[in-house]
């Protein structure tokens, strides 16, 4: 982009609420015709209260309507936002980034994390007649047993039953060949759970036995938003983006968009 007008996020930090500062910054960039916004390196906590709001219909999520958005790029052209290696630390039910009805947009050098982890990761260590033993990973997920059902902490500060599980190859990290949602041969709601004397999570009612060493991920939250959502836009570039957790949905989702470039876009857990 030639003849770019550049601004710095610190120029727009006039409120106590970081989310409100981002709302103000994006509004002014659009109004003033600023083509590049540089966000100074840091950790920026995003909460729903001060976020921009827009009605979004997000495919394969099922809960559409007004969304609270940390960084909303709406109706803009020839715009770049460089986060300089910063982290958006999201706390609550919100959409971290949304790009709607825009052209020639670049988002770069960003890490997105949520404070809560709604996914339980476990490694398969043994199996028998109708059961699997798994070892939960120490990754901050909060789960508990209610009777013989496995509950997880949900976004609304409540506890909910697990909705689905996905299986990953323990060596490659790829989704296990031939599997999808509910990889144990039955719906997660039809499984029962308990703990062995060794502290392993035992899963009962299994009809398909995941290979030892594979990783089972259980997910209790509804899909409320994605990390990065794009709609009705074109010529989008995502450069050096780390998606560390998507507590309420998918990592990146684009609909009715074209010409999307992703360079060093990673899904990682930290």
Backbone torsions as a table, in degrees:
resi	resn	phi	psi	omega
1	UNK	NA	126.7	-180.0
2	UNK	-96.6	155.8	178.1
3	UNK	53.5	44.5	-178.6
4	UNK	-78.6	134.9	169.9
5	UNK	-90.1	125.6	-175.2
6	UNK	-111.1	138.9	175.3
7	UNK	-130.8	164.5	-179.8
8	UNK	-119.4	141.4	-175.3
9	UNK	-59.0	-33.6	-178.4
10	UNK	-58.7	-24.5	179.2
11	UNK	-67.7	-19.9	-175.3
12	UNK	-109.5	5.3	-179.0
13	UNK	-84.9	80.6	-177.4
14	UNK	-111.2	-6.3	-179.8
15	UNK	-115.6	163.5	175.9
16	UNK	-74.0	-26.0	-176.2
17	UNK	-89.4	117.8	-179.5
18	UNK	-61.9	-39.1	179.2
19	UNK	-60.5	-41.2	179.3
20	UNK	-67.4	-34.1	176.1
21	UNK	-64.5	-41.0	176.7
22	UNK	-65.1	-39.9	177.0
23	UNK	-59.9	-45.4	179.6
24	UNK	-64.3	-43.3	-177.9
25	UNK	-62.6	-46.1	-177.8
26	UNK	-67.9	-36.5	178.2
27	UNK	-63.7	-42.1	-178.7
28	UNK	-73.2	-35.7	176.9
29	UNK	-60.5	-42.4	178.7
30	UNK	-67.3	-43.2	-177.3
31	UNK	-66.9	-41.0	-174.5
32	UNK	-90.6	-2.6	-179.1
33	UNK	70.5	33.1	177.3
34	UNK	-77.5	132.0	-175.0
35	UNK	-99.0	-16.4	-179.7
36	UNK	-143.9	129.2	175.6
37	UNK	-116.7	123.6	178.2
38	UNK	-103.0	120.7	177.8
39	UNK	-96.2	121.2	-178.7
40	UNK	-61.8	144.0	-176.0
41	UNK	-58.5	130.7	179.4
42	UNK	174.5	-177.3	174.3
43	UNK	-109.0	119.7	-175.6
44	UNK	-113.1	112.8	-179.4
45	UNK	-82.0	124.3	-178.1
46	UNK	-108.8	123.2	176.6
47	UNK	-121.8	157.0	-172.5
48	UNK	-65.0	-28.3	-167.8
49	UNK	-56.9	-43.2	-175.4
50	UNK	-99.6	7.9	-174.0
51	UNK	-71.9	156.5	166.9
52	UNK	-62.7	156.5	179.1
53	UNK	-129.6	138.9	178.8
54	UNK	-158.9	145.0	175.5
55	UNK	-74.8	123.1	179.0
56	UNK	-124.9	138.9	173.8
57	UNK	-112.7	98.9	-171.3
58	UNK	-98.3	119.7	-177.3
59	UNK	-57.8	141.6	173.0
60	UNK	61.5	25.6	175.1
61	UNK	-117.6	-36.7	168.4
62	UNK	87.2	-10.0	179.0
63	UNK	-120.9	88.7	-174.4
64	UNK	-103.2	159.6	-179.1
65	UNK	135.1	-156.7	-178.5
66	UNK	-62.1	131.8	177.9
67	UNK	-123.8	147.6	172.1
68	UNK	-95.3	127.9	-167.7
69	UNK	-124.6	126.3	-178.9
70	UNK	-65.5	-50.2	178.1
71	UNK	-130.1	109.9	-178.2
72	UNK	-107.5	118.0	174.2
73	UNK	-106.6	102.2	-170.5
74	UNK	-127.8	123.6	176.8
75	UNK	62.7	38.2	-178.1
76	UNK	-115.8	156.1	177.3
77	UNK	-134.8	148.2	175.1
78	UNK	52.2	57.1	-176.0
79	UNK	-130.2	138.4	177.5
80	UNK	-128.4	134.6	173.2
81	UNK	-120.9	118.5	-177.7
82	UNK	-108.7	112.9	-177.3
83	UNK	-84.4	-3.7	174.0
84	UNK	56.8	34.0	179.5
85	UNK	83.3	13.5	-178.6
86	UNK	-74.1	164.6	175.2
87	UNK	-114.7	129.4	166.3
88	UNK	-90.8	109.8	-179.3
89	UNK	-99.1	105.6	-170.7
90	UNK	-96.1	132.9	-176.5
91	UNK	-130.2	105.0	-179.1
92	UNK	116.2	-175.5	-177.7
93	UNK	-86.3	108.4	-178.5
94	UNK	-161.1	164.2	175.5
95	UNK	-102.3	110.8	-175.0
96	UNK	-57.5	-51.7	-178.5
97	UNK	-136.4	136.4	173.3
98	UNK	-135.5	135.9	176.8
99	UNK	-121.8	115.6	-175.6
100	UNK	-130.9	136.9	174.4
101	UNK	50.1	47.7	-175.4
102	UNK	-130.8	162.0	-179.2
103	UNK	-136.0	144.6	174.2
104	UNK	57.3	62.7	-176.4
105	UNK	-116.2	136.6	175.6
106	UNK	-125.5	131.0	172.4
107	UNK	-121.6	127.9	-173.1
108	UNK	-144.0	157.9	170.5
109	UNK	56.5	59.2	-173.6
110	UNK	-138.5	147.0	172.4
111	UNK	-124.6	132.3	179.0
112	UNK	-116.1	126.5	178.4
113	UNK	-136.2	154.3	171.2
114	UNK	-112.9	148.9	-178.3
115	UNK	-72.3	-27.6	-179.5
116	UNK	-105.1	147.4	178.7
117	UNK	-116.3	110.4	-178.5
118	UNK	-92.6	7.0	-176.8
119	UNK	-115.6	130.3	175.0
120	UNK	-100.0	122.4	177.0
121	UNK	-102.3	130.8	179.7
122	UNK	-134.8	148.0	177.5
123	UNK	-105.7	129.8	179.8
124	UNK	-70.9	126.0	-178.7
125	UNK	-118.8	-19.2	179.9
126	UNK	-164.8	160.4	173.0
127	UNK	-151.7	156.0	179.5
128	UNK	-143.0	-151.4	-175.3
129	UNK	-76.9	94.7	177.6
130	UNK	84.9	10.2	180.0
131	UNK	-142.2	159.2	173.5
132	UNK	-130.5	142.7	169.4
133	UNK	-105.7	133.1	-179.0
134	UNK	-131.3	152.6	177.0
135	UNK	-108.8	112.4	179.3
136	UNK	-64.0	142.0	176.2
137	UNK	-83.5	146.3	179.3
138	UNK	-84.5	82.2	-175.6
139	UNK	-124.2	12.8	176.3
140	UNK	92.9	-3.0	178.5
141	UNK	-67.6	138.7	-179.8
142	UNK	-107.5	114.8	179.3
143	UNK	-134.4	160.6	174.9
144	UNK	-153.8	160.2	175.7
145	UNK	-95.8	133.4	172.6
146	UNK	-120.1	100.2	-167.4
147	UNK	67.4	-121.4	177.4
148	UNK	-111.1	20.4	178.1
149	UNK	-107.8	141.9	179.9
150	UNK	-92.4	122.1	179.4
151	UNK	-110.5	149.4	176.0
152	UNK	-127.3	155.9	178.7
153	UNK	-73.0	128.5	-176.0
154	UNK	-105.3	167.3	-175.0
155	UNK	-57.3	-32.3	-174.7
156	UNK	-83.5	21.4	-177.6
157	UNK	59.4	34.5	175.4
158	UNK	-124.0	177.1	178.7
159	UNK	-113.0	132.6	-178.2
160	UNK	-131.3	157.8	177.4
161	UNK	-72.4	156.9	179.5
162	UNK	-68.7	137.8	-178.1
163	UNK	-91.3	-40.9	-175.3
164	UNK	-159.5	168.3	172.6
165	UNK	-137.3	150.5	179.0
166	UNK	-126.3	144.5	-176.0
167	UNK	-112.3	135.4	179.2
168	UNK	-120.1	145.1	173.9
169	UNK	-64.9	126.4	-175.4
170	UNK	-67.6	-19.8	-179.2
171	UNK	-96.5	-41.7	-175.5
172	UNK	-95.5	-20.7	-176.3
173	UNK	79.9	0.4	179.2
174	UNK	-84.8	157.5	175.4
175	UNK	-59.4	133.8	-176.2
176	UNK	-59.2	134.7	-176.3
177	UNK	-57.4	132.0	175.4
178	UNK	81.2	9.0	-178.9
179	UNK	-113.5	169.6	175.6
180	UNK	-151.2	-140.7	173.9
181	UNK	-70.5	150.7	178.1
182	UNK	55.2	64.5	-170.5
183	UNK	-78.9	-6.3	-176.5
184	UNK	-90.4	12.3	173.8
185	UNK	93.2	-9.3	178.5
186	UNK	-143.8	164.3	175.2
187	UNK	-64.8	145.3	-179.4
188	UNK	-58.1	-35.4	-178.1
189	UNK	-64.1	-17.9	179.0
190	UNK	-93.3	-2.6	176.8
191	UNK	-87.9	156.5	171.4
192	UNK	-123.9	160.3	-170.1
193	UNK	-136.2	155.2	173.7
194	UNK	-162.8	173.7	178.7
195	UNK	-114.2	140.1	175.2
196	UNK	-83.2	171.1	178.1
197	UNK	-62.7	-24.9	179.7
198	UNK	-84.6	0.0	179.7
199	UNK	85.6	11.2	176.6
200	UNK	-81.6	149.5	176.5
201	UNK	-87.9	115.3	179.7
202	UNK	-98.2	132.5	-178.3
203	UNK	-111.5	124.3	-177.9
204	UNK	-107.5	153.7	178.3
205	UNK	89.1	17.0	-177.0
206	UNK	-74.1	136.8	176.1
207	UNK	-114.9	-13.1	173.4
208	UNK	-130.2	130.0	-173.7
209	UNK	-97.8	112.1	176.3
210	UNK	-67.2	138.1	-179.3
211	UNK	-59.2	145.7	176.1
212	UNK	-60.2	134.2	-177.6
213	UNK	99.6	-19.6	176.7
214	UNK	-73.7	159.7	-176.6
215	UNK	-109.6	127.3	174.5
216	UNK	-103.3	130.5	178.3
217	UNK	-114.0	123.2	177.8
218	UNK	-105.7	139.7	-171.5
219	UNK	-129.3	125.0	-175.1
220	UNK	-106.2	-16.5	-173.1
221	UNK	-85.1	153.4	169.3
222	UNK	-75.0	156.7	176.2
223	UNK	-83.2	103.6	-177.0
224	UNK	-103.1	-26.6	-179.0
225	UNK	-165.5	169.4	174.0
226	UNK	-111.4	171.9	177.1
227	UNK	-68.8	-51.2	177.4
228	UNK	-126.1	123.3	-178.8
229	UNK	-120.6	132.8	-179.2
230	UNK	-127.9	137.0	179.2
231	UNK	-146.9	137.4	174.4
232	UNK	57.4	35.7	-174.9
233	UNK	-129.8	165.0	-179.8
234	UNK	-147.3	159.4	-179.1
235	UNK	56.7	62.5	-179.0
236	UNK	-107.1	136.6	179.1
237	UNK	-126.7	129.4	175.4
238	UNK	-119.1	115.9	-169.9
239	UNK	-124.2	119.9	179.1
240	UNK	55.0	66.0	177.9
241	UNK	-115.7	128.1	173.9
242	UNK	-109.2	119.7	176.0
243	UNK	-100.9	103.0	-172.9
244	UNK	-86.8	-32.2	176.2
245	UNK	-159.3	143.4	175.7
246	UNK	-126.3	80.2	-168.6
247	UNK	-62.3	-23.1	-172.6
248	UNK	-121.5	16.9	178.1
249	UNK	164.0	-149.1	-173.7
250	UNK	-83.1	167.3	-178.3
251	UNK	-73.5	-59.0	178.6
252	UNK	-139.6	135.0	-176.5
253	UNK	-141.1	129.9	178.8
254	UNK	-128.4	134.5	177.9
255	UNK	-135.4	141.4	-177.1
256	UNK	53.7	42.1	179.1
257	UNK	-124.0	163.1	175.2
258	UNK	-147.9	157.1	178.6
259	UNK	60.1	70.1	179.4
260	UNK	-110.7	127.9	178.4
261	UNK	-115.3	129.5	176.9
262	UNK	-122.6	117.6	-179.2
263	UNK	-123.5	117.1	-177.1
264	UNK	58.1	47.8	170.7
265	UNK	-96.6	118.0	-171.8
266	UNK	-120.8	143.5	167.6
267	UNK	-105.8	116.5	-175.4
268	UNK	-137.8	157.5	173.8
269	UNK	-114.0	126.9	177.7
270	UNK	-130.1	NA	NA
